[in-house]
Amino acid sequence: MTYDIIVIGGGLAGCTAADVLAGAGKKVALFAEGLSLHDATEGPASPKAQARSPYSALSALSAKGVTVFRGDSIVKADLSDDGSHVVRVFSRNLGDEPLVAGAFVLATGKFFSRGIISYMGGVFEPVFDADVEFEPDHGKWFDTDFFAPQPYERFGVRTDEAGRVIKGGIIIDNLYAAGQVLAGEPLSDEGIESSGRAAAMEIMKKW
Amino acid sequence: MQEKSISTANLEQCLKCNLCTLVCPMLAVNEQYPGPKKAGPDGERYRIKDPEYYDYALKYCLNCKRCEVACPSGVKIGDMIQTARIKYGSQSKIRGLHGLRDWTLASTDFVGGMTASPIAPVANAVLKTGVAKAVLHGTLGVDRHRTFPAYSSEKFENWFRKEALEAQAGFEKKVSFFHGCYANYNYPQLGKDFVKVVNAAGYGVELLEREKCCGIALMSNGFAAKAAKQGRINLESIRKAAGPVLTVSSSCTHMMREEYPEVLGLPNEDVKDRIMLLSRWLYPRLESGEVKLNFRKDFHMKVAYHTSCHMQRMGWQEFTLGILRKIPGLELTVLEPYCCGISGTFGFKKENYGYSQKIGELLFSEIREAKAKAGDSAPFVVATECETCKWQIEMSTGITVMNPVSIIAQALDSE
């Protein structure tokens, strides 16, 4: 299956990016593993859609022509030989069907949605094995003051100034990160939305 | 650190977020049902401690798996509930008239094998009468609003051996066909359409050495041991078949791929990837150019696609939609994937009829809206891979429902 852009993640960042790209006439596919907590609690769209389906944001995207894969997630990616380009990805449900696109958005969130996964020895990003910024000393991950900002909240994937994901020090030129999966200060809802929009704008400039 | 869940169905991964509770179609209409979180991962912790905690309200689970589609943590909530029903609920006893009804509804091979014969027209006519419906309603508890799907006077298998088998020898490449009960006993045209499409794609069709009902109706009516027995026979036959084993029903497919191992404990890892719907097999071949289909130029149809619950769980609807989009003259809309409410045999029981119809109303109104929007410049049909959704939608809206395989067959240019 071939699309202009594949968005990985159906939360606020992924939905915003897909919305902007579809609005610009791009052929977009979005993979949403599960219903997003944001969609369930804040769901914008029309009051009618809200009353009918908890999937309000995803339903609105479907109505705009985005191909939404509910309950499916990207599990594997093929990069070009030099590691600078995503060629195709594969999903759990679609199996060996190659999913091809010009550009990809990584909007899989942080620990809760397993956009990044921690273990005693470190933190990794499960789809692309992208470079993750984290504190190597496990003892410094937490602040014992429960209400203080927690250092682990800043962990996330490393990107260049255009938001492109870096793996093994190499910039992947068609993979853009958006939302909480990004390293740095934890984002507000507005911050997440604007990072989704920024990824979409960068993609439209180049792809 | 704990790398993997130690219990089945990923129990420990549940974060108690309640997203499954939000999407459960049964909970929305029936407050006696505890909902997927409480019935699934929450209840399971108690049941592990003491089976006495089993709650008979779990019988209300439709097994639609919408909880699993919504779960962000990969917890197999629906499987957990089905497994609990088998493990702790009452099993395999035909008690009283309702027990007899459940057995009759579940035994598709036995009833279909008896009825899909020259006596079918008589049986169909009798089952349609008000008297028969009143009797079934009053005695067995089969809701009087329901009409049993008509039985065919000739089984698909018989037609295939008589009319189609010989022509299959002319094809070098072959696929196997798991036709399912509906195509065999009720609507052989669906099987014929399958053969037509596969032959047009340049492949021959073979039947399995032995095919039994996939067992989904047995499993959900409390006859798990019988379901597993049939499952073993099917898997055995599938192992003997060489290539892909293609299907036309989303529920049989989901049962054989997912519920055989997860709920019935029948390992299928060695053959799982070969069991799939026709569209899952056909679409990639059309895309790669290996298969070419010629469609009629004069085909006109407006199709509203309904994603059945098990299709949604498998996530394969884009394969079907991708093929339908290639048919010239076919105007496609995709309905919001709501549950139709029937859940196989569930909605046939008089105590469940009200819940079924309430759940389905969201879908029915979507369909009515789509039909109103479509106008009448071309025939309007609903397409879905599930035969029980078909009965429910046809009964509740009066609109024709077709399996996508039949739509593809009708659109083919057979010249």
HADDOCK unambig.tbl for C-alpha pairs under 7 A between the chains (distance, minus, plus):
assign (segid A and resid 33 and name CA) (segid B and resid 72 and name CA) 5.76 0.50 0.50
assign (segid A and resid 34 and name CA) (segid B and resid 69 and name CA) 5.60 0.50 0.50
assign (segid A and resid 34 and name CA) (segid B and resid 70 and name CA) 3.94 0.50 0.50
assign (segid A and resid 34 and name CA) (segid B and resid 71 and name CA) 4.72 0.50 0.50
assign (segid A and resid 34 and name CA) (segid B and resid 72 and name CA) 4.29 0.50 0.50
assign (segid A and resid 35 and name CA) (segid B and resid 19 and name CA) 6.75 0.50 0.50
assign (segid A and resid 35 and name CA) (segid B and resid 70 and name CA) 4.59 0.50 0.50
assign (segid A and resid 35 and name CA) (segid B and resid 71 and name CA) 6.61 0.50 0.50
assign (segid A and resid 35 and name CA) (segid B and resid 72 and name CA) 6.58 0.50 0.50
assign (segid A and resid 54 and name CA) (segid B and resid 23 and name CA) 6.70 0.50 0.50
assign (segid A and resid 69 and name CA) (segid B and resid 315 and name CA) 6.84 0.50 0.50
assign (segid A and resid 70 and name CA) (segid B and resid 69 and name CA) 6.66 0.50 0.50
assign (segid A and resid 71 and name CA) (segid B and resid 69 and name CA) 4.38 0.50 0.50
assign (segid A and resid 71 and name CA) (segid B and resid 70 and name CA) 6.15 0.50 0.50
assign (segid A and resid 72 and name CA) (segid B and resid 315 and name CA) 6.92 0.50 0.50
assign (segid A and resid 93 and name CA) (segid B and resid 314 and name CA) 6.06 0.50 0.50
assign (segid A and resid 93 and name CA) (segid B and resid 315 and name CA) 5.67 0.50 0.50
assign (segid A and resid 94 and name CA) (segid B and resid 316 and name CA) 6.76 0.50 0.50
assign (segid A and resid 113 and name CA) (segid B and resid 72 and name CA) 6.47 0.50 0.50
